[in-house]
């Protein structure tokens, strides 16, 4: 029928943080969330009441330094966490029992203690013996915590590769390191990358916990502004919107990177 209405596809996901390639052309939850967040931000900055618009602009300017610190803590922590996770994953797969038990024990201990407690312990409890700057303590604590989770990601990714690949590489004369570098890891990254991206976004949101150490991140700057102006609703609305926009943009960037690597792998 000529007057048949065009169907609009709506993607209702099951909570995945990173939009996938199949989201193209769909009216996805990510797209709705992103444009809603941008609309709210613009609505606040250009509020009909000039006094309110000025207030929201002042809040955003005040939060600017906190956004920078949040990114600084996030990228430093995720880089260290990936390095720790890589060696932890290899340790978990090692046939050398002492290496395996050390890596496994590290994972079990760290995963059993909440991140907030780890932050307190590293900064306040160990502060009795050694003083570490608040920002450095936050980066170390978050790296150690997420390193354990990354270790499981790397272990699962490497373990997913068929054992025959290792046997074939060894039969060609590759040693253990060469087999891992040239045969296993190039195949395992397709399994490893999506959960690493999710951990990256989760870590960004968890950086809000470092404000309790006095680190002037996004949430800390918001608390400082709200405590002096008593504009709690306006301040925390702006903080939430900024967090949401950053998270959505990063999730999309991770998705794009994942697609590009997938295309490169198919060549």
Buried (B, 14 or more C-beta within 10 A) or exposed (E): EEEEEEEEEEBEBEEBBBBBEEBEEBEBBBBEBBEEBBEBBEEBBEBEEEEEBEBBBBBBEBBEBBBBBBBBBBBBBBEBBBEBBBBBBBBBBBEEEEBBEBBBEBBEEBEEEEBBEBBBBBBEEBBEEEEBEBBBBBBBBBBBBBBBBBBBBBBBBBBEBEEEBBEEBBEEEBEEEEBBEEBBBEBBBBBBBBBBBBBBBEBBBBBBBBBBBBBBBBBBBBBBBBEEBEBEEBBBBBBBBBBBBBBBEBBBEBBEEBEEEEEEEEE
